[in-house]
C-alpha cells in the first residue's frame, strides 16, 4: 500500500511522513522528489520548466519506482509529495491502480496564515522561500476545485506533526 501525503509546501509532509513511517509496521518513506532530481541531473538538461512534475517522464517513473519497490519489499510506502495538478494526480493514481497498488491519499491542510508563518520560519529553504510561497495560491485553487474531494484531509493548522502522523497512522490501521 501507499500512504500518499499531499499538500502545499510548508504543510509538514516531510516531517509528518517520517513520523508516520515510525508508526506503521513494515513501512518505508519514498520521496518522489528524488525521481525529479534524477531527471534534473540529465545532461544536457531536459526542456526548461519551473517544476519537474511538468516533464512527462516524471509521473510514470514515480509509478514504476513505487510499484517496483513495493514488489521488492512489500509493506507500505509513505510518500510525502505535493501534486497540485489534477491531471498529474490522476495519471499517478491510475498508474498505481493499474498495477493493483492501493493508495490512501491524505492532504495535510493548513490555513493560509499558518502556512505563511511556517514558510517565514522555514529553516530548510530559509525564511520566506519564494519557491514555497509561489505554491500557496495553486494549492488553494486545487483544494477548492478537486484536491480535498480526492483525499482524506488532515487539518494541521492547530496540530503538531506528531498529532497529524498519529491520525494518519490510526486511519490506515483502521
N, C-alpha and C positions, 0 to 999 in steps of 0.2 A: 504494500500500500504506500501511497504518497500522501504526506500531510503538507499541503502547499500553503505557505504563509505569504499572503499578498498584502498590499497596502503601499502607501507612498513612502518616500524616503523620510526617515525620522519617526516612523510609526513604531519601530522597535523589532522589526522582523529578525534581524541577525541575532540580537541578544535573546529574544524570546525563543528563536529556533534552537539555540544551544541548550536552553533550559528545557524545552520540550523533549529534545533528544535524551536528556538525562532521565526524564520521567516515563519514557516509552521503552520497554524492553526490546532488545534486538533492533535498535534504530540507529541511523546514521544521518548526518547532515550533508546534503549535497547542494552547494551554492551554484545555481545555473549561470551566475555571472562569470564563473570560470570558463564556461564554454564561450561566452562573448569575448573574454580576454584572449583566449586561444585564437579566435578569429581576428582580433585586433593585432595579433603578432604576425600575421601573414604579410610577407613582403614580396613584391611591392604590395601595398595595402589594398584592401577592398575599396569599393567606391565610398566616397565621403558620406558620413551620416553623423547625426548628433546622438544616436543611440544604436548600439549593436543589434538590438531586437529588430530593427528595420531590415537587417540583412536576411534574406530568405533562408540561408542555411542554418541560422541560429535555432529556430524553432524545432525543426526535425532533429537536429543534433541534440537538443535538450531531451526530446522524447527518447531518442535512441540511447543516449547515455544513461538516462534514468532507468529505462527498462532493462538494459544490459547489466547495470549494477544490481538491480533487484533480482534478475535471473541468477546472478552470481552469488549474492549474499542472502537473499530472502529478507524478511523483516520489513522494516518501514524506512522510507527516506523522508526526512524532514527537509523541505525545500523553501528557504526564505528567498522570495524573488518577486519583485514588482512587475506586474504585467497589467498595463492600463489600456491597451488596445484590444477591444473585444475580439476582433478577427484573430489576433495572435493567441489570445486565451483559448478560443475555440479550436484553433489548429493544434495547440499543445494538448488540451483536454481530449480532443477527438483522437489524436495520435496515441495517447496513452490508453484510451478506451479500446481502440482497435487492437491493442496488444493485451487486453484484459487486465490492465493495471488500474485498480480502484484509486480514486483521488478524493481526499477530504480537503476542500478548498476553504480556507479561513482568510478573512480580511481583518487585519489589525487597523482599527479606525481610531482616529483622534480628531477633535475639532481643530479648525484652522489656527486658532490662537495657541493651542497646546503644541501643534506641530511647529509653528513659527518659533516658539520658545525653545523647543528641543533643538531645532536647527541652529538657533542663535547660540546655544551652548554646546554644540557638537564638537567633541574632542577628536573625532576621526578625520573628518574632512575640513575641520576648522569652523569657526563661528560664521554663521550666515552664508553657508556654502551656496553659491549661485546655482550649482548643479541641483542640489536638493530643493532649493526654493522654486526652481523652474518647473518642478513636477507637482506643486501644490494645486494649481488650477486644473491640470489634466486629471489628477486624482479626484478632485471634487466633481468634475464632469463625469468621469467613469462611475463614481459612486452613485450619482444621481440617475444615470441612464441605464447601467447594466450590472456593474460590479457587485453591488450589495445584494442584488437579486440572485446572483450566481454563487454566493458563498455564505458561510456562516460568519457573521460579523461579530468581532470581539472589540468592544469599545475600550480603548486603552487610555482614554482621557484622564481618568482617575484611578488607573490600575497599574500596578508595577509590572515589569516584565515577568517576574515570578508568578504573580497572580494570573496574568494572561496565559502563561505556559501551563499552569495548573488547570485552568478552564479548558484549554485545548486538549490537553492530555486526558482529562476526565471525559470529554466529549468523544474522543477517539476510542477510549476503552469501553464506553457505554454500549 
